[in-house]
Amino acid sequence: MKGLAALSLFGLLVAGFTIVEANPKKCEGHTVFMRDVERACIEKTCATLHSPPTIDCVGMETGCFCKRGFVKEKGECQPSSICKANSV
């Protein structure tokens, strides 16, 4: 399972994503995902790693992405049952 997760994370890096360690006080139990858009991302968002880190709920206005099952709200990725409706 760890190998699969490592492979998935490597795939994200190849796809142009930078994985950044979370601030434990802000995102305990989560990983911060930042999209490398012109070497900057306006906001950092939290995404759980309970399933493979497929990022498909997009906050286009910021250039940052929330993981499946989450939706951007107040600058953070929050659990949402409507995330699929907002997915690309």
DSSP file (Angstrom, degrees, kcal/mol; ACC not computed):
  #  RESIDUE AA STRUCTURE BP1 BP2  ACC     N-H-->O    O-->H-N    N-H-->O    O-->H-N    TCO  KAPPA ALPHA  PHI   PSI    X-CA   Y-CA   Z-CA
    1    1 A M     >        0   0    0      0, 0.0     4,-2.4     0, 0.0     5,-0.2   0.000 360.0 360.0 360.0 -40.8    0.0    0.0    0.0
    2    2 A K  H  >  +     0   0    0      1,-0.2     4,-2.7     2,-0.2     5,-0.2   0.894 360.0  53.1 -63.1 -37.9    2.9    2.4    0.8
    3    3 A G  H  > S+     0   0    0      2,-0.2     4,-2.5     1,-0.2    -1,-0.2   0.900 108.6  49.4 -62.7 -40.6    4.4    1.6   -2.6
    4    4 A L  H  > S+     0   0    0      2,-0.2     4,-2.5     1,-0.2    -2,-0.2   0.917 111.8  48.4 -64.1 -43.6    1.1    2.5   -4.3
    5    5 A A  H  X S+     0   0    0     -4,-2.4     4,-2.7     2,-0.2    -2,-0.2   0.914 111.9  49.5 -62.9 -42.4    0.9    5.8   -2.4
    6    6 A A  H  X S+     0   0    0     -4,-2.7     4,-2.5     1,-0.2    -2,-0.2   0.911 111.1  49.8 -63.0 -41.5    4.5    6.6   -3.2
    7    7 A L  H  X S+     0   0    0     -4,-2.5     4,-2.2     2,-0.2    -2,-0.2   0.905 111.5  48.9 -62.9 -41.5    3.9    5.8   -6.9
    8    8 A S  H  X S+     0   0    0     -4,-2.5     4,-1.8     2,-0.2    -2,-0.2   0.913 111.8  48.4 -64.6 -42.8    0.8    8.1   -6.8
    9    9 A L  H  X S+     0   0    0     -4,-2.7     4,-2.1     1,-0.2    -2,-0.2   0.895 110.0  52.2 -65.1 -38.9    2.7   10.9   -5.2
   10   10 A F  H  X S+     0   0    0     -4,-2.5     4,-2.4     1,-0.2    -1,-0.2   0.902 106.3  54.8 -61.6 -40.4    5.5   10.5   -7.7
   11   11 A G  H  X S+     0   0    0     -4,-2.2     4,-1.8     1,-0.2    -1,-0.2   0.880 106.4  51.1 -59.8 -39.0    2.8   10.8  -10.5
   12   12 A L  H  <>S+     0   0    0     -4,-1.8     5,-2.5     2,-0.2     4,-0.3   0.913 108.9  50.7 -64.5 -42.1    1.7   14.1   -9.0
   13   13 A L  H ><5S+     0   0    0     -4,-2.1     3,-1.4     1,-0.2    -2,-0.2   0.916 110.6  49.0 -62.1 -42.1    5.2   15.4   -9.0
   14   14 A V  H 3<5S+     0   0    0     -4,-2.4    -1,-0.2     1,-0.3    -2,-0.2   0.852 105.6  58.9 -64.0 -34.3    5.6   14.4  -12.6
   15   15 A A  T 3<5S-     0   0    0     -4,-1.8    -1,-0.3    -5,-0.2    -2,-0.2   0.473 129.1 -94.9 -76.9  -0.8    2.3   16.1  -13.4
   16   16 A G  T < 5S+     0   0    0     -3,-1.4    20,-1.2     1,-0.3     2,-0.4   0.639  81.4 133.5  99.8  15.9    3.7   19.4  -12.1
   17   17 A F  E   < -A   35   0A   0     -5,-2.5     2,-0.5    18,-0.2    -1,-0.3  -0.787  44.8-146.7-100.0 144.4    2.4   19.3   -8.6
   18   18 A T  E     -A   34   0A   0     16,-2.0    16,-1.7    -2,-0.4     2,-0.6  -0.943   9.7-147.4-107.8 125.0    4.5   20.2   -5.6
   19   19 A I  E     -A   33   0A   0     -2,-0.5     2,-0.4    14,-0.2    14,-0.2  -0.826  19.3-170.2 -93.1 123.8    3.7   18.2   -2.4
   20   20 A V  E     -A   32   0A   0     12,-1.8    12,-1.1    -2,-0.6    -2,-0.0  -0.924  27.5-107.3-117.8 137.2    4.4   20.4    0.7
   21   21 A E        -     0   0    0     -2,-0.4    10,-0.1    10,-0.1     2,-0.1  -0.335  42.4-113.7 -61.4 141.7    4.4   19.2    4.3
   22   22 A A        -     0   0    0      8,-0.3    -1,-0.1     5,-0.1     7,-0.1  -0.388  18.4-113.2 -76.6 152.5    1.4   20.4    6.2
   23   23 A N    >>  -     0   0    0      1,-0.2     4,-3.4    -2,-0.1     3,-1.2  -0.804  28.5-144.6 -78.5 113.2    1.4   22.9    9.0
   24   24 A P  H 3> S+     0   0    0      0, 0.0     4,-0.5     0, 0.0    -1,-0.2   0.806  96.8  53.0 -55.2 -32.6    0.3   20.5   11.9
   25   25 A K  H 34 S+     0   0    0      2,-0.2     3,-0.1     1,-0.2    -2,-0.0   0.820 120.6  31.8 -72.2 -29.4   -1.7   23.3   13.6
   26   26 A K  H <4 S+     0   0    0     -3,-1.2    -1,-0.2     1,-0.1    20,-0.1   0.834 135.4  20.3 -95.4 -38.1   -3.6   24.1   10.4
   27   27 A C  H >< S+     0   0    0     -4,-3.4     3,-2.4     3,-0.1    -2,-0.2  -0.309  74.1 179.5-132.2  49.2   -3.9   20.8    8.7
   28   28 A E  T 3< S+     0   0    0     -4,-0.5     3,-0.1     1,-0.3    -3,-0.0  -0.303  77.5  10.3 -58.8 130.5   -3.3   18.1   11.2
   29   29 A G  T 3  S+     0   0    0      1,-0.3    20,-0.3    -7,-0.1    -1,-0.3   0.565 117.2  92.6  78.3   8.6   -3.6   14.7    9.6
   30   30 A H    <   -     0   0    0     -3,-2.4     2,-0.4    18,-0.1    -8,-0.3  -0.780  68.2-130.1-126.3 169.5   -3.7   16.2    6.2
   31   31 A T  E     - B   0  47A   0     16,-1.4    16,-1.5    -2,-0.3     2,-0.5  -0.972  22.7-126.5-119.8 139.0   -1.2   17.1    3.5
   32   32 A V  E     -AB  20  46A   0    -12,-1.1   -12,-1.8    -2,-0.4     2,-0.5  -0.736  22.0-158.7 -85.7 128.4   -1.0   20.4    1.8
   33   33 A F  E     -AB  19  45A   0     12,-1.9    12,-1.1    -2,-0.5     2,-0.4  -0.921   9.7-175.7-106.4 130.2   -1.2   20.3   -2.0
   34   34 A M  E     -A   18   0A   0    -16,-1.7   -16,-2.0    -2,-0.5     2,-0.5  -0.990  18.5-139.6-123.8 134.4    0.1   23.3   -4.0
   35   35 A R  E     -A   17   0A   0     -2,-0.4     2,-1.5   -18,-0.2   -18,-0.2  -0.800  19.4-128.6 -91.9 131.8   -0.1   23.5   -7.7
   36   36 A D        +     0   0    0    -20,-1.2     2,-0.7    -2,-0.5     5,-0.1  -0.634  40.9 164.2 -81.8  90.7    3.0   25.0   -9.3
   37   37 A V  B >  S-C   40   0B   0     -2,-1.5     3,-1.5     3,-1.0    -2,-0.1  -0.926  81.2 -25.9-112.1 106.8    1.5   27.7  -11.5
   38   38 A E  T 3  S-     0   0    0     -2,-0.7    -1,-0.2     1,-0.3     3,-0.1   0.892 121.4 -61.4  51.3  41.8    4.2   30.1  -12.6
   39   39 A R  T 3  S+     0   0    0      1,-0.1     2,-0.3    -3,-0.0    -1,-0.3   0.688 123.3  84.0  61.2  23.3    6.1   28.9   -9.4
   40   40 A A  B <   -C   37   0B   0     -3,-1.5    -3,-1.0    -5,-0.1     2,-0.4  -0.996  54.3-163.6-151.4 149.1    3.3   30.2   -7.2
   41   41 A C        -     0   0    0     -2,-0.3    22,-0.1    -5,-0.1    -5,-0.1  -0.996  17.8-144.8-133.0 129.1    0.0   29.2   -5.8
   42   42 A I  S    S+     0   0    0     20,-1.0     2,-0.3    -2,-0.4    -1,-0.1   0.888  82.2  19.9 -63.2 -41.5   -2.3   31.8   -4.3
   43   43 A E        -     0   0    0     19,-0.3     2,-0.4    -3,-0.1    -1,-0.1  -0.960  67.7-135.7-131.6 148.4   -3.7   29.5   -1.6
   44   44 A K        -     0   0    0     -2,-0.3     2,-0.3   -10,-0.1   -10,-0.1  -0.830  28.5-166.7 -94.8 140.4   -2.6   26.3    0.1
   45   45 A T  E     -B   33   0A   0    -12,-1.1   -12,-1.9    -2,-0.4     2,-0.3  -0.936  16.5-122.6-129.9 153.2   -5.4   23.8    0.6
   46   46 A C  E     +B   32   0A   0     -2,-0.3     2,-0.3   -14,-0.2    21,-0.3  -0.708  26.8 176.9 -95.1 144.0   -5.8   20.6    2.6
   47   47 A A  E     -B   31   0A   0    -16,-1.5   -16,-1.4    -2,-0.3    22,-0.0  -0.977  25.3-126.6-144.7 132.0   -6.6   17.2    1.1
   48   48 A T        -     0   0    0     -2,-0.3     3,-0.2   -18,-0.2   -18,-0.1  -0.333   5.3-146.0 -73.7 160.0   -6.9   13.9    2.9
   49   49 A L        +     0   0    0    -20,-0.3    -1,-0.1     1,-0.1   -19,-0.0  -0.107  62.6 119.1-114.6  33.1   -4.9   10.9    1.7
   50   50 A H  S    S+     0   0    0      2,-0.1    -1,-0.1     0, 0.0    -2,-0.0   0.749  86.2  21.3 -70.0 -22.7   -7.5    8.3    2.6
   51   51 A S  S    S-     0   0    0     -3,-0.2    17,-0.0     1,-0.1     0, 0.0  -0.837 118.7 -56.9-131.9 171.2   -7.6    7.3   -1.0
   52   52 A P        -     0   0    0      0, 0.0     2,-3.0     0, 0.0    -1,-0.1  -0.214  65.3-102.9 -51.6 141.3   -5.1    7.8   -3.8
   53   53 A P        +     0   0    0      0, 0.0     2,-0.7     0, 0.0    -4,-0.1  -0.316  58.6 160.5 -73.9  68.9   -4.3   11.5   -4.1
   54   54 A T        -     0   0    0     -2,-3.0    14,-1.8    14,-0.1     2,-0.8  -0.815  27.5-154.4 -89.0 115.7   -6.4   12.2   -7.2
   55   55 A I  E     +D   67   0C   0     -2,-0.7    12,-0.2    12,-0.2     3,-0.1  -0.810  38.7 138.6 -96.1 111.7   -7.0   16.0   -7.2
   56   56 A D  E     +     0   0C   0     -2,-0.8    32,-0.9    10,-0.6     2,-0.6   0.266  41.5  86.7-142.5  14.0  -10.2   16.6   -9.1
   57   57 A C  E     -DE  66  87C   0      9,-2.4     9,-3.4    30,-0.2     2,-0.4  -0.938  69.3-157.9-115.5 108.2  -12.2   19.3   -7.3
   58   58 A V  E     -D   65   0C   0     -2,-0.6     2,-0.9    28,-0.6     7,-0.2  -0.705  27.6-161.3-104.8 133.1  -10.8   22.5   -8.7
   59   59 A G  E >>> +D   64   0C   0      5,-2.1     3,-1.7    -2,-0.4     4,-1.5  -0.764  20.0 177.8 -99.9  83.0  -10.7   26.0   -7.4
   60   60 A M  T 345S+     0   0    0     -2,-0.9    -1,-0.2     1,-0.3     5,-0.1   0.787  71.1  65.9 -61.6 -28.9  -10.0   27.7  -10.7
   61   61 A E  T 345S+     0   0    0      1,-0.2    -1,-0.3    -3,-0.1    -2,-0.0   0.740 114.7  29.3 -67.6 -20.6  -10.1   31.2   -9.2
   62   62 A T  T <45S-     0   0    0     -3,-1.7   -20,-1.0     2,-0.3   -19,-0.3   0.595 101.7-122.2-111.5 -15.4   -7.0   30.5   -7.2
   63   63 A G  T  <5S+     0   0    0     -4,-1.5     2,-0.3     1,-0.3    -3,-0.2   0.573  75.6 118.4  79.2   8.8   -5.2   28.0   -9.3
   64   64 A C  E   < -D   59   0C   0     -5,-1.0    -5,-2.1   -30,-0.1     2,-0.4  -0.774  53.4-141.8-109.0 157.2   -5.2   25.5   -6.4
   65   65 A F  E     -D   58   0C   0     -2,-0.3     2,-0.3    -7,-0.2    -7,-0.2  -0.907   2.4-149.8-122.4 142.3   -6.9   22.2   -6.3
   66   66 A C  E     -D   57   0C   0     -9,-3.4    -9,-2.4    -2,-0.4   -10,-0.6  -0.829  30.3-108.6-105.1 150.4   -8.9   20.2   -3.7
   67   67 A K  E >   -D   55   0C   0    -21,-0.3     3,-1.9    -2,-0.3   -12,-0.2  -0.278  49.9 -73.5 -72.5 161.0   -8.9   16.5   -3.5
   68   68 A R  T 3  S+     0   0    0    -14,-1.8    -1,-0.2     1,-0.3   -20,-0.1  -0.270 123.4  29.8 -53.0 136.2  -11.9   14.3   -4.5
   69   69 A G  T 3  S+     0   0    0      1,-0.3    11,-2.7    -3,-0.1     2,-0.3   0.421 108.3  89.4  90.0  -0.4  -14.6   14.6   -1.8
   70   70 A F  E <   -F   79   0D   0     -3,-1.9     2,-0.3     9,-0.3    -1,-0.3  -0.917  54.4-165.0-127.7 154.6  -13.5   18.1   -0.8
   71   71 A V  E     -F   78   0D   0      7,-2.9     7,-3.3    -2,-0.3     2,-0.3  -0.990  31.7-103.2-137.7 146.4  -14.5   21.5   -2.0
   72   72 A K  E     +F   77   0D   0     -2,-0.3     2,-0.3     5,-0.3     5,-0.3  -0.515  46.3 163.6 -72.5 130.1  -12.9   24.9   -1.5
   73   73 A E  E >   -F   76   0D   0      3,-3.5     3,-1.6    -2,-0.3    -2,-0.0  -0.942  68.2  -8.2-149.0 124.0  -14.6   27.0    1.1
   74   74 A K  T 3  S-     0   0    0     -2,-0.3     3,-0.1     1,-0.3    -2,-0.0   0.865 130.6 -54.3  55.5  38.7  -13.1   30.1    2.8
   75   75 A G  T 3  S+     0   0    0      1,-0.2     2,-0.3   -32,-0.0    -1,-0.3   0.522 122.6  94.5  77.7   5.3   -9.8   29.3    1.2
   76   76 A E  E <  S-F   73   0D   0     -3,-1.6    -3,-3.5   -31,-0.1     2,-0.7  -0.886  80.0-112.3-125.1 157.2   -9.6   25.8    2.5
   77   77 A C  E     -F   72   0D   0     -2,-0.3    -5,-0.3    -5,-0.3   -31,-0.1  -0.823  41.5-173.7 -87.8 118.6  -10.6   22.4    1.1
   78   78 A Q  E     -F   71   0D   0     -7,-3.3    -7,-2.9    -2,-0.7    -4,-0.0  -0.855  33.7 -92.8-113.7 147.1  -13.6   21.2    3.2
   79   79 A P  E     +F   70   0D   0      0, 0.0     2,-0.3     0, 0.0    -9,-0.3  -0.311  54.2 173.1 -55.3 137.0  -15.4   17.8    3.0
   80   80 A S    >   -     0   0    0    -11,-2.7     3,-0.8     1,-0.1     4,-0.2  -0.967  40.5-155.4-153.8 133.4  -18.3   18.0    0.6
   81   81 A S  T 3  S+     0   0    0     -2,-0.3     3,-0.3     1,-0.2     4,-0.1   0.599 100.3  58.1 -79.3 -10.8  -20.7   15.6   -0.8
   82   82 A I  T >> S+     0   0    0      1,-0.2     4,-0.8     2,-0.1     3,-0.7   0.312  72.4 103.4-100.2   8.6  -21.2   18.0   -3.8
   83   83 A C  H X> S+     0   0    0     -3,-0.8     3,-1.3     1,-0.3     4,-0.5   0.886  74.5  59.0 -59.5 -39.3  -17.5   18.0   -4.8
   84   84 A K  H >4 S+     0   0    0     -3,-0.3     3,-0.9     1,-0.3    -1,-0.3   0.844 100.1  57.2 -60.3 -32.7  -18.2   15.7   -7.8
   85   85 A A  H <4 S+     0   0    0     -3,-0.7    -1,-0.3     1,-0.2    -2,-0.2   0.769 110.7  44.5 -67.7 -24.1  -20.6   18.2   -9.2
   86   86 A N  H << S+     0   0    0     -3,-1.3   -28,-0.6    -4,-0.8    -1,-0.2   0.414  92.3 113.7 -98.2   0.6  -17.8   20.8   -9.1
   87   87 A S  B <<   E   57   0C   0     -3,-0.9   -30,-0.2    -4,-0.5   -31,-0.0  -0.271 360.0 360.0 -74.8 158.6  -15.2   18.5  -10.6
   88   88 A V              0   0    0    -32,-0.9    -1,-0.1    -2,-0.0   -31,-0.1   0.380 360.0 360.0-100.3 360.0  -13.5   18.9  -13.9
